[in-house]
Amino acid sequence: MTFQEQPRNPLHGLTLERMLTDLVDHYGWAELGARIPVRCFNLDPSIPSSLRFLRKTPWAREKVEQLYLYTLRQHQRAQR
C-alpha cells in the first residue's frame, strides 16, 4: 500500500511534529509526561528535543500516535 492509498487512516498526512504540538496544546507538558513517561516530556521539555527522541525511538513514537488517536476519538465523541 502506498502513501496515497490510505484515505481512512486518521494519521495520513499528519507529521509527528503536528501530532506532538496538538497533544502539548491539549494536555500540556506535565500531563503528557504523566501519560507517556519519557524524560524528554518531563525534564526541560521542548518540541525539537522531543522530536529528536521520538524519531529514533519507535516504541515512544507509537505511544504518541496512540494517544493522538485516542484524543481524536474523544474529541469526535464530545462533538456528537
N, C-alpha and C positions, 0 to 999 in steps of 0.2 A: 504494500500500500504506500503510495507516495504522499507527500505532504499535502497536496491539493485534494486528496480523496478522503478527507476527514471532516465532512460538514457537520456531523453530530458530536464531534469531540469538543467539549466546552473549553479545553485548553488550546485548541487550534488557533494559531496566530498570536497567542499571548507569549510575551517574553517573561523570563524569570524575574527580570527587574520590575516589570509591571505587576506581577503577582506579589512580589515582596513588598513593593510600595503600597499596594492596596491593603495587604494584611497589616502593615505597620500603621496605615491610616485608620484602619478599622479597630485593631486591638491595642496598638501602642507597643513599644519595645518590651515593656515589663510583662504584659500578658502574653505576647508572642514567645518570649523566653520561658514563660511558665508552661505554655502549651507544647513547645518544641525546645527542650532544654539543651541548647547548644551554646557554647561560650560566646560565639560572635553575636548572639542576641542579648546576652546578659552582661557582658563586660565591654564597656565603651562601644556600644553598637553603632553601626553606620551601614548604609546601603552598599557602598563599594566593598567594604571588608566582608560583609555577609555574602555578597555575590561571589567574591573570590572563593570563599569557603564552600558555598553551595555548588558551585560549578565543578569542584574537584571531589565532592563528597556525595555520591549518588543516593545513599540512604537518607541524608538530610534533605536533599532536593525533593525526594519523593514525599517526605513528610510535609514539606511546604506545599507541594502540589495537592496533597490530600486535604490539608487544612483549607487551602484556597477553594477546592471543590465543595467541601463541607460548608464553608461560609457562603458560597454562591447559592447552594441549595437552601440554606436557612433564609437568606435574603429573598429568594424567589417564593418560598412558603409564606413569608411575612407579608408579601405583596398580594397574596390571593384574597 
